[in-house]
């Protein structure tokens, strides 16, 4: 519902997704400091909704990291987007 409202230009939906992107930025900053990953892959339906905010996340990320090179770690969409969880579960089945 929020994604549809965002696509329609609803100001409350836009503000909600901006706040969500800002909280995700804090979380990603903590993950970078803790694990120093080579890449961050964001999947699921949320990744599709937050795709327009990836630039905002990259812009604000240095403020939330102790690591001096957070922008060298790419943030990308999962290959299967909204079906990433299903694909991962299927890969675990034998």
PyMOL Python script that loads the backbone (N, CA, C, O; Angstrom):
from pymol import cmd

cmd.read_pdbstr("""\
ATOM      1  N   UNK A   1       0.805  -1.174   0.000  1.00  0.00           N
ATOM      2  CA  UNK A   1       0.000   0.000   0.000  1.00  0.00           C
ATOM      3  C   UNK A   1       0.867   1.265   0.000  1.00  0.00           C
ATOM      4  O   UNK A   1       0.590   2.224  -0.720  1.00  0.00           O
ATOM      5  N   UNK A   2       1.913   1.245   0.815  1.00  0.00           N
ATOM      6  CA  UNK A   2       2.799   2.415   0.880  1.00  0.00           C
ATOM      7  C   UNK A   2       3.497   2.604  -0.455  1.00  0.00           C
ATOM      8  O   UNK A   2       3.645   3.733  -0.922  1.00  0.00           O
ATOM      9  N   UNK A   3       3.923   1.521  -1.069  1.00  0.00           N
ATOM     10  CA  UNK A   3       4.583   1.604  -2.368  1.00  0.00           C
ATOM     11  C   UNK A   3       3.687   2.193  -3.437  1.00  0.00           C
ATOM     12  O   UNK A   3       4.128   2.999  -4.256  1.00  0.00           O
ATOM     13  N   UNK A   4       2.421   1.788  -3.426  1.00  0.00           N
ATOM     14  CA  UNK A   4       1.474   2.328  -4.394  1.00  0.00           C
ATOM     15  C   UNK A   4       1.223   3.815  -4.137  1.00  0.00           C
ATOM     16  O   UNK A   4       1.150   4.612  -5.073  1.00  0.00           O
ATOM     17  N   UNK A   5       1.092   4.178  -2.858  1.00  0.00           N
ATOM     18  CA  UNK A   5       0.877   5.587  -2.506  1.00  0.00           C
ATOM     19  C   UNK A   5       2.103   6.420  -2.874  1.00  0.00           C
ATOM     20  O   UNK A   5       1.968   7.555  -3.331  1.00  0.00           O
ATOM     21  N   UNK A   6       3.299   5.860  -2.678  1.00  0.00           N
ATOM     22  CA  UNK A   6       4.533   6.554  -3.053  1.00  0.00           C
ATOM     23  C   UNK A   6       4.558   6.804  -4.562  1.00  0.00           C
ATOM     24  O   UNK A   6       4.888   7.899  -5.016  1.00  0.00           O
ATOM     25  N   UNK A   7       4.205   5.773  -5.327  1.00  0.00           N
ATOM     26  CA  UNK A   7       4.204   5.895  -6.784  1.00  0.00           C
ATOM     27  C   UNK A   7       3.199   6.945  -7.253  1.00  0.00           C
ATOM     28  O   UNK A   7       3.379   7.575  -8.295  1.00  0.00           O
ATOM     29  N   UNK A   8       2.136   7.122  -6.460  1.00  0.00           N
ATOM     30  CA  UNK A   8       1.120   8.120  -6.809  1.00  0.00           C
ATOM     31  C   UNK A   8       1.486   9.516  -6.320  1.00  0.00           C
ATOM     32  O   UNK A   8       0.763  10.479  -6.575  1.00  0.00           O
ATOM     33  N   UNK A   9       2.630   9.623  -5.606  1.00  0.00           N
ATOM     34  CA  UNK A   9       3.090  10.925  -5.151  1.00  0.00           C
ATOM     35  C   UNK A   9       2.540  11.373  -3.808  1.00  0.00           C
ATOM     36  O   UNK A   9       2.613  12.555  -3.474  1.00  0.00           O
ATOM     37  N   UNK A  10       1.993  10.452  -3.041  1.00  0.00           N
ATOM     38  CA  UNK A  10       1.431  10.792  -1.732  1.00  0.00           C
ATOM     39  C   UNK A  10       2.532  11.292  -0.790  1.00  0.00           C
ATOM     40  O   UNK A  10       3.517  10.582  -0.587  1.00  0.00           O
ATOM     41  N   UNK A  11       2.397  12.487  -0.211  1.00  0.00           N
ATOM     42  CA  UNK A  11       3.460  13.050   0.626  1.00  0.00           C
ATOM     43  C   UNK A  11       3.729  12.256   1.906  1.00  0.00           C
ATOM     44  O   UNK A  11       4.864  12.212   2.379  1.00  0.00           O
ATOM     45  N   UNK A  12       2.697  11.633   2.464  1.00  0.00           N
ATOM     46  CA  UNK A  12       2.908  10.828   3.677  1.00  0.00           C
ATOM     47  C   UNK A  12       3.705   9.567   3.334  1.00  0.00           C
ATOM     48  O   UNK A  12       4.593   9.172   4.089  1.00  0.00           O
ATOM     49  N   UNK A  13       3.395   8.945   2.214  1.00  0.00           N
ATOM     50  CA  UNK A  13       4.145   7.756   1.784  1.00  0.00           C
ATOM     51  C   UNK A  13       5.589   8.119   1.475  1.00  0.00           C
ATOM     52  O   UNK A  13       6.504   7.368   1.811  1.00  0.00           O
ATOM     53  N   UNK A  14       5.796   9.256   0.841  1.00  0.00           N
ATOM     54  CA  UNK A  14       7.164   9.708   0.538  1.00  0.00           C
ATOM     55  C   UNK A  14       7.941   9.921   1.835  1.00  0.00           C
ATOM     56  O   UNK A  14       9.083   9.476   1.950  1.00  0.00           O
ATOM     57  N   UNK A  15       7.337  10.593   2.805  1.00  0.00           N
ATOM     58  CA  UNK A  15       7.996  10.844   4.086  1.00  0.00           C
ATOM     59  C   UNK A  15       8.278   9.533   4.822  1.00  0.00           C
ATOM     60  O   UNK A  15       9.322   9.385   5.456  1.00  0.00           O
ATOM     61  N   UNK A  16       7.340   8.583   4.734  1.00  0.00           N
ATOM     62  CA  UNK A  16       7.527   7.279   5.387  1.00  0.00           C
ATOM     63  C   UNK A  16       8.711   6.543   4.787  1.00  0.00           C
ATOM     64  O   UNK A  16       9.531   5.990   5.520  1.00  0.00           O
ATOM     65  N   UNK A  17       8.814   6.528   3.463  1.00  0.00           N
ATOM     66  CA  UNK A  17       9.932   5.828   2.827  1.00  0.00           C
ATOM     67  C   UNK A  17      11.255   6.573   3.037  1.00  0.00           C
ATOM     68  O   UNK A  17      12.306   5.939   3.131  1.00  0.00           O
ATOM     69  N   UNK A  18      11.219   7.892   3.112  1.00  0.00           N
ATOM     70  CA  UNK A  18      12.442   8.642   3.439  1.00  0.00           C
ATOM     71  C   UNK A  18      12.929   8.279   4.835  1.00  0.00           C
ATOM     72  O   UNK A  18      14.124   8.065   5.042  1.00  0.00           O
ATOM     73  N   UNK A  19      12.003   8.209   5.800  1.00  0.00           N
ATOM     74  CA  UNK A  19      12.373   7.819   7.158  1.00  0.00           C
ATOM     75  C   UNK A  19      12.907   6.393   7.202  1.00  0.00           C
ATOM     76  O   UNK A  19      13.869   6.102   7.914  1.00  0.00           O
ATOM     77  N   UNK A  20      12.279   5.508   6.439  1.00  0.00           N
ATOM     78  CA  UNK A  20      12.736   4.120   6.374  1.00  0.00           C
ATOM     79  C   UNK A  20      14.137   4.042   5.775  1.00  0.00           C
ATOM     80  O   UNK A  20      14.981   3.291   6.264  1.00  0.00           O
ATOM     81  N   UNK A  21      14.385   4.808   4.727  1.00  0.00           N
ATOM     82  CA  UNK A  21      15.722   4.831   4.112  1.00  0.00           C
ATOM     83  C   UNK A  21      16.759   5.370   5.097  1.00  0.00           C
ATOM     84  O   UNK A  21      17.889   4.883   5.139  1.00  0.00           O
ATOM     85  N   UNK A  22      16.380   6.367   5.883  1.00  0.00           N
ATOM     86  CA  UNK A  22      17.312   6.915   6.870  1.00  0.00           C
ATOM     87  C   UNK A  22      17.639   5.887   7.954  1.00  0.00           C
ATOM     88  O   UNK A  22      18.792   5.775   8.371  1.00  0.00           O
ATOM     89  N   UNK A  23      16.639   5.139   8.412  1.00  0.00           N
ATOM     90  CA  UNK A  23      16.881   4.090   9.409  1.00  0.00           C
ATOM     91  C   UNK A  23      17.720   2.962   8.811  1.00  0.00           C
ATOM     92  O   UNK A  23      18.589   2.405   9.482  1.00  0.00           O
ATOM     93  N   UNK A  24      17.458   2.632   7.559  1.00  0.00           N
ATOM     94  CA  UNK A  24      18.256   1.615   6.877  1.00  0.00           C
ATOM     95  C   UNK A  24      19.706   2.072   6.746  1.00  0.00           C
ATOM     96  O   UNK A  24      20.624   1.255   6.827  1.00  0.00           O
ATOM     97  N   UNK A  25      19.914   3.354   6.548  1.00  0.00           N
ATOM     98  CA  UNK A  25      21.270   3.913   6.450  1.00  0.00           C
ATOM     99  C   UNK A  25      22.033   3.691   7.752  1.00  0.00           C
ATOM    100  O   UNK A  25      23.201   3.303   7.731  1.00  0.00           O
ATOM    101  N   UNK A  26      21.380   3.934   8.877  1.00  0.00           N
ATOM    102  CA  UNK A  26      22.017   3.711  10.186  1.00  0.00           C
ATOM    103  C   UNK A  26      22.370   2.239  10.338  1.00  0.00           C
ATOM    104  O   UNK A  26      23.470   1.906  10.781  1.00  0.00           O
ATOM    105  N   UNK A  27      21.445   1.356   9.974  1.00  0.00           N
ATOM    106  CA  UNK A  27      21.682  -0.080  10.092  1.00  0.00           C
ATOM    107  C   UNK A  27      22.840  -0.518   9.195  1.00  0.00           C
ATOM    108  O   UNK A  27      23.718  -1.263   9.631  1.00  0.00           O
ATOM    109  N   UNK A  28      22.842  -0.058   7.946  1.00  0.00           N
ATOM    110  CA  UNK A  28      23.925  -0.421   7.022  1.00  0.00           C
ATOM    111  C   UNK A  28      25.263   0.095   7.546  1.00  0.00           C
ATOM    112  O   UNK A  28      26.274  -0.600   7.441  1.00  0.00           O
ATOM    113  N   UNK A  29      25.285   1.298   8.104  1.00  0.00           N
ATOM    114  CA  UNK A  29      26.514   1.828   8.690  1.00  0.00           C
ATOM    115  C   UNK A  29      27.043   0.934   9.790  1.00  0.00           C
ATOM    116  O   UNK A  29      28.249   0.703   9.877  1.00  0.00           O
ATOM    117  N   UNK A  30      26.154   0.426  10.635  1.00  0.00           N
ATOM    118  CA  UNK A  30      26.566  -0.489  11.698  1.00  0.00           C
ATOM    119  C   UNK A  30      27.086  -1.802  11.137  1.00  0.00           C
ATOM    120  O   UNK A  30      28.078  -2.340  11.630  1.00  0.00           O
ATOM    121  N   UNK A  31      26.426  -2.320  10.113  1.00  0.00           N
ATOM    122  CA  UNK A  31      26.861  -3.573   9.486  1.00  0.00           C
ATOM    123  C   UNK A  31      28.238  -3.395   8.844  1.00  0.00           C
ATOM    124  O   UNK A  31      29.083  -4.285   8.938  1.00  0.00           O
ATOM    125  N   UNK A  32      28.464  -2.270   8.203  1.00  0.00           N
ATOM    126  CA  UNK A  32      29.766  -2.001   7.590  1.00  0.00           C
ATOM    127  C   UNK A  32      30.852  -1.966   8.656  1.00  0.00           C
ATOM    128  O   UNK A  32      31.923  -2.543   8.472  1.00  0.00           O
ATOM    129  N   UNK A  33      30.584  -1.296   9.761  1.00  0.00           N
ATOM    130  CA  UNK A  33      31.582  -1.232  10.833  1.00  0.00           C
ATOM    131  C   UNK A  33      31.816  -2.593  11.475  1.00  0.00           C
ATOM    132  O   UNK A  33      32.946  -2.915  11.843  1.00  0.00           O
ATOM    133  N   UNK A  34      30.776  -3.384  11.611  1.00  0.00           N
ATOM    134  CA  UNK A  34      30.889  -4.678  12.278  1.00  0.00           C
ATOM    135  C   UNK A  34      31.523  -5.745  11.401  1.00  0.00           C
ATOM    136  O   UNK A  34      32.396  -6.485  11.854  1.00  0.00           O
ATOM    137  N   UNK A  35      31.088  -5.830  10.145  1.00  0.00           N
ATOM    138  CA  UNK A  35      31.487  -6.947   9.281  1.00  0.00           C
ATOM    139  C   UNK A  35      32.429  -6.588   8.142  1.00  0.00           C
ATOM    140  O   UNK A  35      33.076  -7.473   7.582  1.00  0.00           O
ATOM    141  N   UNK A  36      32.523  -5.307   7.784  1.00  0.00           N
ATOM    142  CA  UNK A  36      33.304  -4.860   6.645  1.00  0.00           C
ATOM    143  C   UNK A  36      33.031  -5.716   5.404  1.00  0.00           C
ATOM    144  O   UNK A  36      33.950  -6.339   4.871  1.00  0.00           O
ATOM    145  N   UNK A  37      31.771  -5.751   4.938  1.00  0.00           N
ATOM    146  CA  UNK A  37      31.441  -6.591   3.780  1.00  0.00           C
ATOM    147  C   UNK A  37      32.034  -6.021   2.490  1.00  0.00           C
ATOM    148  O   UNK A  37      32.352  -4.835   2.402  1.00  0.00           O
ATOM    149  N   UNK A  38      32.171  -6.892   1.503  1.00  0.00           N
ATOM    150  CA  UNK A  38      32.650  -6.453   0.190  1.00  0.00           C
ATOM    151  C   UNK A  38      31.516  -5.868  -0.639  1.00  0.00           C
ATOM    152  O   UNK A  38      31.750  -5.058  -1.536  1.00  0.00           O
ATOM    153  N   UNK A  39      30.291  -6.276  -0.340  1.00  0.00           N
ATOM    154  CA  UNK A  39      29.112  -5.808  -1.063  1.00  0.00           C
ATOM    155  C   UNK A  39      27.911  -5.955  -0.133  1.00  0.00           C
ATOM    156  O   UNK A  39      27.891  -6.825   0.737  1.00  0.00           O
ATOM    157  N   UNK A  40      26.916  -5.101  -0.325  1.00  0.00           N
ATOM    158  CA  UNK A  40      25.661  -5.206   0.423  1.00  0.00           C
ATOM    159  C   UNK A  40      24.561  -5.427  -0.593  1.00  0.00           C
ATOM    160  O   UNK A  40      24.367  -4.620  -1.502  1.00  0.00           O
ATOM    161  N   UNK A  41      23.837  -6.534  -0.430  1.00  0.00           N
ATOM    162  CA  UNK A  41      22.758  -6.892  -1.342  1.00  0.00           C
ATOM    163  C   UNK A  41      21.439  -6.714  -0.597  1.00  0.00           C
ATOM    164  O   UNK A  41      21.231  -7.305   0.462  1.00  0.00           O
ATOM    165  N   UNK A  42      20.555  -5.899  -1.155  1.00  0.00           N
ATOM    166  CA  UNK A  42      19.252  -5.665  -0.552  1.00  0.00           C
ATOM    167  C   UNK A  42      18.208  -6.303  -1.449  1.00  0.00           C
ATOM    168  O   UNK A  42      18.125  -5.997  -2.638  1.00  0.00           O
ATOM    169  N   UNK A  43      17.415  -7.190  -0.872  1.00  0.00           N
ATOM    170  CA  UNK A  43      16.424  -7.910  -1.657  1.00  0.00           C
ATOM    171  C   UNK A  43      15.044  -7.816  -1.046  1.00  0.00           C
ATOM    172  O   UNK A  43      14.834  -7.128  -0.047  1.00  0.00           O
ATOM    173  N   UNK A  44      14.121  -8.506  -1.651  1.00  0.00           N
ATOM    174  CA  UNK A  44      12.748  -8.503  -1.180  1.00  0.00           C
ATOM    175  C   UNK A  44      11.975  -7.332  -1.748  1.00  0.00           C
ATOM    176  O   UNK A  44      12.513  -6.510  -2.490  1.00  0.00           O
ATOM    177  N   UNK A  45      10.714  -7.269  -1.391  1.00  0.00           N
ATOM    178  CA  UNK A  45       9.852  -6.209  -1.886  1.00  0.00           C
ATOM    179  C   UNK A  45      10.278  -4.834  -1.423  1.00  0.00           C
ATOM    180  O   UNK A  45      10.047  -3.841  -2.114  1.00  0.00           O
ATOM    181  N   UNK A  46      10.899  -4.771  -0.257  1.00  0.00           N
ATOM    182  CA  UNK A  46      11.342  -3.480   0.265  1.00  0.00           C
ATOM    183  C   UNK A  46      12.425  -2.879  -0.625  1.00  0.00           C
ATOM    184  O   UNK A  46      12.476  -1.662  -0.801  1.00  0.00           O
ATOM    185  N   UNK A  47      13.275  -3.706  -1.178  1.00  0.00           N
ATOM    186  CA  UNK A  47      14.345  -3.199  -2.046  1.00  0.00           C
ATOM    187  C   UNK A  47      13.778  -2.471  -3.254  1.00  0.00           C
ATOM    188  O   UNK A  47      14.328  -1.462  -3.695  1.00  0.00           O
ATOM    189  N   UNK A  48      12.687  -2.980  -3.781  1.00  0.00           N
ATOM    190  CA  UNK A  48      12.061  -2.343  -4.935  1.00  0.00           C
ATOM    191  C   UNK A  48      11.518  -0.973  -4.549  1.00  0.00           C
ATOM    192  O   UNK A  48      11.672  -0.005  -5.294  1.00  0.00           O
ATOM    193  N   UNK A  49      10.882  -0.894  -3.381  1.00  0.00           N
ATOM    194  CA  UNK A  49      10.336   0.395  -2.927  1.00  0.00           C
ATOM    195  C   UNK A  49      11.433   1.390  -2.585  1.00  0.00           C
ATOM    196  O   UNK A  49      11.287   2.590  -2.819  1.00  0.00           O
ATOM    197  N   UNK A  50      12.534   0.888  -2.031  1.00  0.00           N
ATOM    198  CA  UNK A  50      13.594   1.792  -1.582  1.00  0.00           C
ATOM    199  C   UNK A  50      14.634   2.099  -2.648  1.00  0.00           C
ATOM    200  O   UNK A  50      15.544   2.891  -2.403  1.00  0.00           O
ATOM    201  N   UNK A  51      14.524   1.494  -3.817  1.00  0.00           N
ATOM    202  CA  UNK A  51      15.485   1.742  -4.897  1.00  0.00           C
ATOM    203  C   UNK A  51      15.670   3.225  -5.198  1.00  0.00           C
ATOM    204  O   UNK A  51      16.804   3.653  -5.413  1.00  0.00           O
ATOM    205  N   UNK A  52      14.608   4.028  -5.224  1.00  0.00           N
ATOM    206  CA  UNK A  52      14.817   5.459  -5.490  1.00  0.00           C
ATOM    207  C   UNK A  52      15.611   6.175  -4.404  1.00  0.00           C
ATOM    208  O   UNK A  52      16.059   7.304  -4.605  1.00  0.00           O
ATOM    209  N   UNK A  53      15.787   5.530  -3.258  1.00  0.00           N
ATOM    210  CA  UNK A  53      16.473   6.162  -2.139  1.00  0.00           C
ATOM    211  C   UNK A  53      17.905   5.673  -1.961  1.00  0.00           C
ATOM    212  O   UNK A  53      18.575   6.080  -1.011  1.00  0.00           O
ATOM    213  N   UNK A  54      18.392   4.809  -2.850  1.00  0.00           N
ATOM    214  CA  UNK A  54      19.763   4.311  -2.718  1.00  0.00           C
ATOM    215  C   UNK A  54      20.768   5.458  -2.770  1.00  0.00           C
ATOM    216  O   UNK A  54      21.771   5.423  -2.057  1.00  0.00           O
ATOM    217  N   UNK A  55      20.523   6.464  -3.592  1.00  0.00           N
ATOM    218  CA  UNK A  55      21.406   7.627  -3.637  1.00  0.00           C
ATOM    219  C   UNK A  55      21.414   8.362  -2.306  1.00  0.00           C
ATOM    220  O   UNK A  55      22.466   8.792  -1.835  1.00  0.00           O
ATOM    221  N   UNK A  56      20.236   8.506  -1.698  1.00  0.00           N
ATOM    222  CA  UNK A  56      20.122   9.147  -0.380  1.00  0.00           C
ATOM    223  C   UNK A  56      20.893   8.349   0.673  1.00  0.00           C
ATOM    224  O   UNK A  56      21.560   8.926   1.532  1.00  0.00           O
ATOM    225  N   UNK A  57      20.800   7.027   0.603  1.00  0.00           N
ATOM    226  CA  UNK A  57      21.512   6.170   1.550  1.00  0.00           C
ATOM    227  C   UNK A  57      23.015   6.368   1.394  1.00  0.00           C
ATOM    228  O   UNK A  57      23.721   6.542   2.387  1.00  0.00           O
ATOM    229  N   UNK A  58      23.511   6.343   0.162  1.00  0.00           N
ATOM    230  CA  UNK A  58      24.946   6.547  -0.074  1.00  0.00           C
ATOM    231  C   UNK A  58      25.410   7.923   0.386  1.00  0.00           C
ATOM    232  O   UNK A  58      26.522   8.070   0.892  1.00  0.00           O
ATOM    233  N   UNK A  59      24.571   8.912   0.213  1.00  0.00           N
ATOM    234  CA  UNK A  59      24.909  10.280   0.599  1.00  0.00           C
ATOM    235  C   UNK A  59      25.062  10.422   2.119  1.00  0.00           C
ATOM    236  O   UNK A  59      25.951  11.128   2.594  1.00  0.00           O
ATOM    237  N   UNK A  60      24.196   9.752   2.870  1.00  0.00           N
ATOM    238  CA  UNK A  60      24.190   9.889   4.330  1.00  0.00           C
ATOM    239  C   UNK A  60      25.035   8.838   5.047  1.00  0.00           C
ATOM    240  O   UNK A  60      25.295   8.967   6.244  1.00  0.00           O
ATOM    241  N   UNK A  61      25.463   7.806   4.334  1.00  0.00           N
ATOM    242  CA  UNK A  61      26.173   6.690   4.954  1.00  0.00           C
ATOM    243  C   UNK A  61      27.452   7.079   5.685  1.00  0.00           C
ATOM    244  O   UNK A  61      27.672   6.571   6.785  1.00  0.00           O
ATOM    245  N   UNK A  62      28.309   7.945   5.152  1.00  0.00           N
ATOM    246  CA  UNK A  62      29.543   8.271   5.880  1.00  0.00           C
ATOM    247  C   UNK A  62      29.313   8.833   7.282  1.00  0.00           C
ATOM    248  O   UNK A  62      30.177   8.685   8.146  1.00  0.00           O
ATOM    249  N   UNK A  63      28.189   9.462   7.523  1.00  0.00           N
ATOM    250  CA  UNK A  63      27.899  10.001   8.851  1.00  0.00           C
ATOM    251  C   UNK A  63      27.600   8.902   9.865  1.00  0.00           C
ATOM    252  O   UNK A  63      27.637   9.146  11.071  1.00  0.00           O
ATOM    253  N   UNK A  64      27.307   7.701   9.391  1.00  0.00           N
ATOM    254  CA  UNK A  64      26.923   6.611  10.283  1.00  0.00           C
ATOM    255  C   UNK A  64      27.959   5.495  10.356  1.00  0.00           C
ATOM    256  O   UNK A  64      27.665   4.415  10.867  1.00  0.00           O
ATOM    257  N   UNK A  65      29.163   5.739   9.855  1.00  0.00           N
ATOM    258  CA  UNK A  65      30.216   4.717   9.865  1.00  0.00           C
ATOM    259  C   UNK A  65      31.482   5.242  10.526  1.00  0.00           C
ATOM    260  O   UNK A  65      31.831   6.416  10.399  1.00  0.00           O
ATOM    261  N   UNK A  66      32.143   4.369  11.215  1.00  0.00           N
ATOM    262  CA  UNK A  66      33.493   4.653  11.682  1.00  0.00           C
ATOM    263  C   UNK A  66      34.464   4.290  10.566  1.00  0.00           C
ATOM    264  O   UNK A  66      35.507   4.923  10.401  1.00  0.00           O
ATOM    265  N   UNK A  67      34.106   3.267   9.807  1.00  0.00           N
ATOM    266  CA  UNK A  67      34.893   2.820   8.667  1.00  0.00           C
ATOM    267  C   UNK A  67      35.083   3.998   7.707  1.00  0.00           C
ATOM    268  O   UNK A  67      34.103   4.628   7.310  1.00  0.00           O
ATOM    269  N   UNK A  68      36.320   4.303   7.333  1.00  0.00           N
ATOM    270  CA  UNK A  68      36.559   5.477   6.490  1.00  0.00           C
ATOM    271  C   UNK A  68      36.177   5.304   5.011  1.00  0.00           C
ATOM    272  O   UNK A  68      36.215   6.276   4.256  1.00  0.00           O
ATOM    273  N   UNK A  69      35.812   4.092   4.586  1.00  0.00           N
ATOM    274  CA  UNK A  69      35.522   3.857   3.167  1.00  0.00           C
ATOM    275  C   UNK A  69      34.143   3.252   2.926  1.00  0.00           C
ATOM    276  O   UNK A  69      34.040   2.285   2.171  1.00  0.00           O
ATOM    277  N   UNK A  70      33.092   3.770   3.526  1.00  0.00           N
ATOM    278  CA  UNK A  70      31.788   3.119   3.324  1.00  0.00           C
ATOM    279  C   UNK A  70      31.266   3.223   1.898  1.00  0.00           C
ATOM    280  O   UNK A  70      30.502   2.363   1.459  1.00  0.00           O
ATOM    281  N   UNK A  71      31.662   4.252   1.173  1.00  0.00           N
ATOM    282  CA  UNK A  71      31.150   4.420  -0.185  1.00  0.00           C
ATOM    283  C   UNK A  71      31.843   3.521  -1.197  1.00  0.00           C
ATOM    284  O   UNK A  71      31.426   3.451  -2.353  1.00  0.00           O
ATOM    285  N   UNK A  72      32.902   2.831  -0.770  1.00  0.00           N
ATOM    286  CA  UNK A  72      33.569   1.875  -1.648  1.00  0.00           C
ATOM    287  C   UNK A  72      32.877   0.517  -1.628  1.00  0.00           C
ATOM    288  O   UNK A  72      33.219  -0.371  -2.409  1.00  0.00           O
ATOM    289  N   UNK A  73      31.902   0.358  -0.735  1.00  0.00           N
ATOM    290  CA  UNK A  73      31.150  -0.892  -0.645  1.00  0.00           C
ATOM    291  C   UNK A  73      29.853  -0.703  -1.425  1.00  0.00           C
ATOM    292  O   UNK A  73      28.993   0.073  -1.009  1.00  0.00           O
ATOM    293  N   UNK A  74      29.699  -1.400  -2.551  1.00  0.00           N
ATOM    294  CA  UNK A  74      28.499  -1.198  -3.360  1.00  0.00           C
ATOM    295  C   UNK A  74      27.246  -1.731  -2.672  1.00  0.00           C
ATOM    296  O   UNK A  74      27.276  -2.774  -2.019  1.00  0.00           O
ATOM    297  N   UNK A  75      26.154  -1.004  -2.830  1.00  0.00           N
ATOM    298  CA  UNK A  75      24.840  -1.443  -2.370  1.00  0.00           C
ATOM    299  C   UNK A  75      24.047  -1.750  -3.632  1.00  0.00           C
ATOM    300  O   UNK A  75      23.820  -0.869  -4.462  1.00  0.00           O
ATOM    301  N   UNK A  76      23.627  -3.004  -3.772  1.00  0.00           N
ATOM    302  CA  UNK A  76      22.963  -3.435  -5.002  1.00  0.00           C
ATOM    303  C   UNK A  76      21.647  -4.145  -4.702  1.00  0.00           C
ATOM    304  O   UNK A  76      21.391  -4.572  -3.576  1.00  0.00           O
ATOM    305  N   UNK A  77      20.820  -4.259  -5.742  1.00  0.00           N
ATOM    306  CA  UNK A  77      19.574  -5.022  -5.640  1.00  0.00           C
ATOM    307  C   UNK A  77      19.885  -6.508  -5.770  1.00  0.00           C
ATOM    308  O   UNK A  77      20.795  -6.901  -6.499  1.00  0.00           O
ATOM    309  N   UNK A  78      19.133  -7.315  -5.066  1.00  0.00           N
ATOM    310  CA  UNK A  78      19.249  -8.761  -5.242  1.00  0.00           C
ATOM    311  C   UNK A  78      18.784  -9.125  -6.645  1.00  0.00           C
ATOM    312  O   UNK A  78      17.899  -8.471  -7.197  1.00  0.00           O
ATOM    313  N   UNK A  79      19.358 -10.131  -7.206  1.00  0.00           N
ATOM    314  CA  UNK A  79      19.044 -10.541  -8.575  1.00  0.00           C
ATOM    315  C   UNK A  79      17.558 -10.853  -8.753  1.00  0.00           C
ATOM    316  O   UNK A  79      16.972 -10.545  -9.790  1.00  0.00           O
ATOM    317  N   UNK A  80      16.954 -11.468  -7.730  1.00  0.00           N
ATOM    318  CA  UNK A  80      15.564 -11.891  -7.858  1.00  0.00           C
ATOM    319  C   UNK A  80      14.583 -10.907  -7.222  1.00  0.00           C
ATOM    320  O   UNK A  80      13.399 -11.213  -7.087  1.00  0.00           O
ATOM    321  N   UNK A  81      15.061  -9.745  -6.837  1.00  0.00           N
ATOM    322  CA  UNK A  81      14.227  -8.658  -6.289  1.00  0.00           C
ATOM    323  C   UNK A  81      13.255  -9.158  -5.237  1.00  0.00           C
ATOM    324  O   UNK A  81      13.679  -9.646  -4.189  1.00  0.00           O
ATOM    325  N   UNK A  82      11.963  -9.048  -5.494  1.00  0.00           N
ATOM    326  CA  UNK A  82      10.943  -9.424  -4.522  1.00  0.00           C
ATOM    327  C   UNK A  82      10.863 -10.909  -4.251  1.00  0.00           C
ATOM    328  O   UNK A  82      10.265 -11.326  -3.259  1.00  0.00           O
ATOM    329  N   UNK A  83      11.456 -11.716  -5.119  1.00  0.00           N
ATOM    330  CA  UNK A  83      11.434 -13.165  -4.935  1.00  0.00           C
ATOM    331  C   UNK A  83      12.718 -13.704  -4.313  1.00  0.00           C
ATOM    332  O   UNK A  83      12.953 -14.912  -4.337  1.00  0.00           O
ATOM    333  N   UNK A  84      13.538 -12.839  -3.766  1.00  0.00           N
ATOM    334  CA  UNK A  84      14.827 -13.267  -3.202  1.00  0.00           C
ATOM    335  C   UNK A  84      14.658 -14.264  -2.062  1.00  0.00           C
ATOM    336  O   UNK A  84      15.392 -15.249  -1.982  1.00  0.00           O
ATOM    337  N   UNK A  85      13.695 -14.012  -1.182  1.00  0.00           N
ATOM    338  CA  UNK A  85      13.467 -14.931  -0.062  1.00  0.00           C
ATOM    339  C   UNK A  85      13.033 -16.299  -0.541  1.00  0.00           C
ATOM    340  O   UNK A  85      13.478 -17.317  -0.011  1.00  0.00           O
ATOM    341  N   UNK A  86      12.169 -16.330  -1.539  1.00  0.00           N
ATOM    342  CA  UNK A  86      11.687 -17.591  -2.097  1.00  0.00           C
ATOM    343  C   UNK A  86      12.842 -18.329  -2.778  1.00  0.00           C
ATOM    344  O   UNK A  86      12.979 -19.543  -2.625  1.00  0.00           O
ATOM    345  N   UNK A  87      13.667 -17.603  -3.523  1.00  0.00           N
ATOM    346  CA  UNK A  87      14.801 -18.228  -4.219  1.00  0.00           C
ATOM    347  C   UNK A  87      15.786 -18.804  -3.200  1.00  0.00           C
ATOM    348  O   UNK A  87      16.319 -19.895  -3.399  1.00  0.00           O
ATOM    349  N   UNK A  88      16.024 -18.076  -2.117  1.00  0.00           N
ATOM    350  CA  UNK A  88      16.936 -18.568  -1.087  1.00  0.00           C
ATOM    351  C   UNK A  88      16.390 -19.809  -0.399  1.00  0.00           C
ATOM    352  O   UNK A  88      17.137 -20.754  -0.144  1.00  0.00           O
ATOM    353  N   UNK A  89      15.106 -19.818  -0.098  1.00  0.00           N
ATOM    354  CA  UNK A  89      14.491 -20.986   0.522  1.00  0.00           C
ATOM    355  C   UNK A  89      14.538 -22.176  -0.424  1.00  0.00           C
ATOM    356  O   UNK A  89      14.799 -23.299   0.007  1.00  0.00           O
ATOM    357  N   UNK A  90      14.291 -21.946  -1.700  1.00  0.00           N
ATOM    358  CA  UNK A  90      14.329 -23.039  -2.683  1.00  0.00           C
ATOM    359  C   UNK A  90      15.737 -23.610  -2.800  1.00  0.00           C
ATOM    360  O   UNK A  90      15.905 -24.812  -3.006  1.00  0.00           O
ATOM    361  N   UNK A  91      16.752 -22.752  -2.668  1.00  0.00           N
ATOM    362  CA  UNK A  91      18.131 -23.230  -2.778  1.00  0.00           C
ATOM    363  C   UNK A  91      18.500 -24.143  -1.608  1.00  0.00           C
ATOM    364  O   UNK A  91      19.389 -24.985  -1.738  1.00  0.00           O
ATOM    365  N   UNK A  92      17.831 -23.986  -0.479  1.00  0.00           N
ATOM    366  CA  UNK A  92      18.119 -24.819   0.693  1.00  0.00           C
ATOM    367  C   UNK A  92      17.440 -26.187   0.635  1.00  0.00           C
ATOM    368  O   UNK A  92      17.815 -27.104   1.367  1.00  0.00           O
ATOM    369  N   UNK A  93      16.444 -26.318  -0.234  1.00  0.00           N
ATOM    370  CA  UNK A  93      15.724 -27.589  -0.364  1.00  0.00           C
ATOM    371  C   UNK A  93      16.524 -28.563  -1.214  1.00  0.00           C
ATOM    372  O   UNK A  93      17.180 -28.182  -2.183  1.00  0.00           O
ATOM    373  N   UNK A  94      16.452 -29.824  -0.827  1.00  0.00           N
ATOM    374  CA  UNK A  94      17.164 -30.826  -1.616  1.00  0.00           C
ATOM    375  C   UNK A  94      16.206 -31.781  -2.242  1.00  0.00           C
ATOM    376  O   UNK A  94      16.623 -32.700  -2.948  1.00  0.00           O
TER     377      UNK A  94
END
""", "prot")
cmd.dss("prot")
cmd.show_as("cartoon", "prot")
cmd.util.cbc("prot")
cmd.orient("prot")
